Amino acid sequence: CYDPALLAFCGQLNAVSNSNANISDGNSFDVAWESFCSGGVGNCDTGVWPGDMSNDGGVDENDFLYWGIASGNSGPIRPNATTNWNAQPAQAWQFEAEAVNNKHQDADGNGIVDGDDAQVIDFNFGLTVGASTASFVANTLNYRLEPLPPASGNMRYALHVEDFDGNAVMAHGVACTIDFNDMPLTNVSIDIAGSSLAPDEVFEVFNTTQNRLSLALTRTDGMNTLCDGAVAVLTLTTNNAPTGETFSMDINKGNKIEVNGDLDGIANMSFYDSYIGFSPASNNLIINASVMHEQCSTLGKASVQVYGGLPPYFYTWSTGANTAEVENLPSGTYTVVVGDVAGNSKSLTVQINGQIPIYDNNDNLICASPCPEFANLTGDIGGDAYQVNQTVTSDGTILTGGDVQFKAGATIILEGGFKVQPNATFSAEIDDCQ
């Protein structure tokens, strides 16, 4: 095969030299030189797939972050370039973004990274080629959704990005997907007025079938900024708001990038809320919850925010905890009951998802769900498997329709209040944590 850098010679050699007879004939090339020059056939490089700016085998919202870093850079024009979804040989450029050569951000191949290239992400969004080669990015940050007063009856949320201690972070761009699950949405709008990131460009795709927003915000000035406030405000439009009913939103595939190409993962999280449409009265207790799911070597956590009622508030979790935030939660379902001094109370059930195992290209396990030492399960216990290294203790109730398994490395203790309701399934096993 031919090194892609040789494409530069195709237009520089004279007609006599630029021929099969003088270059490829009699040598060990698989393809004739003239075919390489005319169509890039036989290029050793896998080529540019237009829109796949991270060179990971697919086009999604994270490609917009790479475009933002490379914006304004220039390099060799790609021969016979199109924006069609196929591999197109291209000469390497001088610069890179997160170890990805800038030729991949030049989606239309005209030799400069500009707004036309960003449009190609939209054209080819969701397309993939083979298995993804994306490398594992450790999560060091989290998103936070802050409820805002409704506008014209529509729910509004401020989107923040922070480290695990709630501190502001530096960024050049951020991206994620937001799944709205069963919420009957007709539109999601993004407002960046007053954004702490101050992005120059916004990429958004709302898939009505999946009820999913793919979102990316990026600067193009090559300067990081401190995200010490909301990076955007989301307004959710619905014709049939679930008044008083709990709904959930899941934020996944989060990434933050800095101008030097450093990429940080943003932990998957879920947000539980209920639509009210007005400020809560003193006798109307409103609660919502933020959940961070399990990730590599880290258990999940959940925190509750309370509005209305008459403080102080009291918390009772199914784990026995009595604080607004609980940590070190293995995957499973958890219920919290919140009360105030006036006797108002309200309950909310949340789900902690387990970490899906991640393997490297040699099938070596590099990330899996952590296993806690102990679990104390009280109250209502939803359908799931609970596994620990040492001891599971429970006086809770397995709800009708639930399918629950306790697994412990040493001891399982079912106390006097433990119950299994009719049409529920329960099993227990002593086994090492996997």
N, C-alpha and C positions, 0 to 999 in steps of 0.2 A: 504494500500500500504506500501511498504518498503522504508525507508530512504536510499538514494543511498550510504551513508557511510557504510551500512551493507554489501555491496559487498566485502569489505575487509575481512570479516569473512568467506566468502564462501570457500576460500582456506586455512583457518587457523584451522578450526574446524576439529576434527577427524571424521571418517566416521559414527560413531554411532550418534554423536551429530548433524552432518550436515545432518539432515533428516527432512522430513515433520512431522514425528511422534513426534520429540522432539522440533519442533519450531512452525509450522503453524497449525498442526492438533488441532482442538478444540479451536482455536483462531479466531479472526474476520478478518483475512487477506483475501483479495479477490482472491489471487493467492497462490499456494503452494510454500513453501520455495525453494524446489529443482528447480522449474521452474524459480524462481527469480535468482537463482545462475547460472543456465545454459544459460539463454537467457535474463536476465534483465527484464523479464516480471513482472509487478506489481510495478515498480519503481515509487516512488512519484515524482521524478524529470522528467521534460519533455525530458531530455537527450540532447546529442550533435548531431546537424545536421552538418555533416562534411563540412567545408568551411564557415559556418555561424559563423564567429569568433566574431561578435558583438552581437550575440544572439538576432537578431531582426526579424528573420523569413525569411531571404533571403541572397543570396550571391552576393555581388557586390564589387566595387573597395574599398569601405571604410573598408571592412574586412581586407584588407592588412595593414591598419594602426594599428589595434589591434595585428595582427601577429608581426609587427615590434617591438612593445613594449614588447611583451611576449617572443620574440626570445631568445632562450637559457635556458628558464625556464624548470623545470622538475617537475613531479608529478606522481601520480598513473597511471599505465597502464590501458587502458579501456578494459574490458573483451569483447572478441569476436568482436574486432574492425574491421571495414571496412571503406572505403571511399565512400561507397554507400550513396545516399541521402535518409536516413531514421533516425529516432530518435534512438540514441544509449545510454543506461544508462551509467553513468560515475561518479566515485567518485570525490568530489570537491577537488581542489588543494589548496595550501596555499595562492597563490597570485591571484590578479585580475588586469584587465586592464579596466579602466573606468567602474568600478563596474560590469564587466563581468568576471566570474571565468576563470582562465587560461585553464581549461579543454576544453573550447570551442575553444581555439587556437591550441590545440593538435588535428588537424583534422584527422590524421591517427591513433591516439590512442596509439602510442608506448611509451608514457610517457615523451617525450621531444618535445619542440617546435623548429622546424628546417626548413630547406629548403623544405623538403618533404611535410610539412604541407602547405607551400605557394602554392605548385603546386595544392593542392586540391581546392583552390579558383578558379583556372583556369578550373579544371575538372567540377566543379559544378556551374560555373558562370551563373547567371541569374535565378537559381532555387529558388523557394519560397515555403513556407508552410503556408497556412492560410493567415490571414491578418497580415501585418507588425506591430510589436509592437515597432517600433523605436520611441523614445521620441523626442519632439521638441527641436531643438538646435538653439538658437538665433544667428543671423548673426552679427558678430562684425568685420569682415574682408572683403576684396574684392580681386579678381584677377585682374591683369592688363596685357594686351597683348601689347608688344612693337614690331612694325615692324622692321625687320632687312633687310639688302640688300639681294636680291635673290641669291641663289647658284645654278648654272647650270640651271637657269630658274625656279627653284622651290621657292615658297614663304616660308619665315622663320619668326618665331615670338618668342620673348623671353617672358616666362611666369613668372610673378612676383606675390607674395602674400604680401599684406600690410594691415595696418589698414585703417580706413576710412579717416585718415588725410595723408596717404601716407607714414607712418613710417614703418620701418622694424619690423618684429615680430619674436619671438622665436618659434621653431617648432622641432618636432621629425619626423613628416611625414605630407604630404598633399595629398588630393585626389579630383577628380572631374570627370565630364563627359564633353566632348566638342562635340556639334552637329554642323556639317558643312553644314547642310541644303542642298541647291542645288549645292554646289561646286562639280564638277566632279573629285573627288579624287580617286587615285589608291592606295595610301599608305600615312601613317603618321609615321614619325620617330621621336624618342625622343633622344636628346643629353643632357647628364648630365655633360659633361666635363666643369669644372669651375662653377658648380652649387653651389649657396650659401648654399643650404641645405646639399650638399655633401651626397646624399643618398647612402646606401649600396645596395639597391635593388629597382628595378623598376617593376611595374605591368602595363601592357598595353594590351588592347583588342580593336582592330579596327573592328567594325561591318560594313561591306561594304553595307549591306542592309539598315541599319538605318543611314549610313554615320556618325557614332558616335564613338568617342574615349573614352574609360573608362581608366582612368589613376590614378595611385597612386605611390608616391615616399616615401620611408621610410628609416630611419637609423635603425641599429640593435644594436648599441653600448650603448643604454640607456642614451644618452646625447642629450640635446636640442642644437640647434645652431641658430644663428641670421641670418635670411633670408634677407640680405641687398643687394641682387642682384637677378638676375633671378634664379629660381629654376630649370628651364629646357629650352631648345630651341626646338621648334617644326618645322619640315620641312615638307611641304605639297607637295606631288608629284601628278601631274595631267597631263593627255595627252591632255587636252583641256582646258587650262586656260582661264577664262572669261576676256580676255584682255579689260581693260577700263570699264568693267561692275561692278557694286557694288554687293558684296556678304556679307553675315553675318555669324558669328560664335557665338554660344550660350554656355556659360559655366554654368553648373548647378551642383547641389548636392555636392557643395564644402564643405570640412571639413579640419581642421587642428588639429592635436593632439600633446600634449606634453607628455614627458616621465612619468609624474605623472598621466596620463590618462585624463587630462583636454581636453575636446573636444569643439572647436569653429567652428561655422558655417561660411561659406564664401558665401557672397551674390551672387545670380544669376546675371549674366551680359551678355551683347551682345557686339560684336565688328563688326563694319562695315568698309569695306575696298574695294579697287579695285585693280586688278592685273595689274601692269605696266611692271615689268620685268627689269626696269632700273631706275637709279636715275633721278628724274624729272628735266627737263630743266627750265630755268628762266621764260619761257612763258608757262610752263605746270603746272597748279595748281593741286595738289593732296591733297585730304582731307580724313581722316578717323575719326571714332567716337567710343567712348566707352560709353556704356549705363549701368547704374545700375537700375534694375527694382524695383518696389514697394516691400517693405517688411513690416513686422509688425510695425505699427505706424510710418513708414518712407516712404515718397514719393520718386519717382525716380529722377534720374539726368542724364544728358548727357554732354559729353565734346568732343570737336573737336580738332584734331591735323592737322596742315597744313604743306605741304612740297612744295618746288618749288615756282614759282611766284616771286613777288617782294614785300617783307614786307615794311611797316606794313600791317597786314590783318584786314579786317572788317567783322563783323558777324551780320547777321540779322536772328533771329529765328521767327518762326510762332507765338510765344508767345509775340513778341515785344522786347525780350531781345537782347542785342547787345554785349554779352561777349562770350568767347570761351566755357565757362561752364555754364549750367543752372541747377538749382536745384528746389526742391519742385514741381516736375512734376507728376500729376496724370496719370493713365494709359491712353494711347492714342498715336496718331501718330503726330510727330513733324518734321518740315522741317527747315533746316538752309541753308542760302546762304552765301558763303564766297567769299570775293573779295580782291584784292590787289591794290596797287597804280598805277599799270600799266593798270588797267581796266580789268584784267582777273577775272572771277568769276566761281563758281561751286556750285551746290546745293546737299544736301544729306538729305534723309528722314529716320528717325529712329522710332522705336516702343518701348514704355514703357509698359511692361506687368504688370497687376494687381497682387496683392497677392492672391493666392488661399486660402480660409478660412481653418484654421487648428483647429481641435477639439481634446479635450483630450478623454480618454477612457470612460468618463461619458457624452460625447457629449456636453461638455461646450466649447464655442468658446474661443480659446486662442490667435488667430492671424487672422487678416483680413486686407483688404486694408484700409489704412488711407484715410481720406477725407479732401481735402484742403478747405480753406475758400473761395478763389476766383480763377477764371481762365479767362485769356484774350487770346482768340484764334484768330490769324491772319494768312494770307497767305493761303496755301492749307491745307485743313482739311481732313484727311483720315477717313475711316469708323471706328467708335468706339463710345463708350458712354463716355461722360464727365460729372462728377458729383461733385458738391461742396456743402459746407455748406451754403454759402451766395449767391454770384453773379457770373454768367457767362456773359462775354462780348465778342462779336465777330464782326469783320468786314471781316472775312475770306471767303473762297470759299469751299463749299462742292463739291468734285470732282465727275465726272460722275462715276456711279457704287457704290458710297459710301452709307453707311447706318449709319447715325450719329444721336445721341440723346444728347441733352443738358438737364441736370437735376440740379436744384438748389433749396436750401432751402428757398430763399427769392426772387431773381430777376434774370431774363434773359434779357439781352440787346442786340438786333441785330442792329448794327450801319449801316450807309448808304452804306458802301461797301460790306455788307454781301450778298452772292449769293449762290444759289443752282443750280448746273449745271443740264442739262437734264439727265434723267434716274438715278438721285440720290434721296435718301430718307432722309428726315430730320424731326425730331420731337423735341418738347420741353415740359418740364413738371416741375412744381413747386412741390417739394417733399423733405422731410427730407432725409439727407444722411444716407444710410443704412450701 
